[in-house]
Amino acid sequence: QLQLVESGGGLVQPGGPLRLSCAASGFTLVYYAIGWFRQAPRQGREGVSCISGNGLSTNYVDSVKGRFTISRDNAKNTVYLQMNSLKPEDTAVYYCAADTSLAIMRRVLAGSVSANGMDYWGKGTLVTVSS
């Protein structure tokens, strides 16, 4: 079965860290750009970050720059999102997605292209930032 599975979500206090994982099964992640997206309650989905298949190129939206770091371990078929200095406005369900095109992934991250055509989506993991 081809799927992405997110994990690592939970409740964290403002200012705290959390690391999310996105693990692939049934296919090899090295051939895919991976993006992290999030959807807060009563809001639309927004891009967070993406990384190229070889891990050499990363992109972040302005709201998370300097706080979040995306990385990948292709030997483990897993992509990570290290989130530091978390804020209540980071509360959301976080999803990872895979696409063979880094260019398309970047456009989806920027919101200029629909995410509907992405190759794979995970089911999400909930991150709640609250005291």
Disulfide bonds with the S-S distance in Angstrom:
Cys22-Cys96 2.08
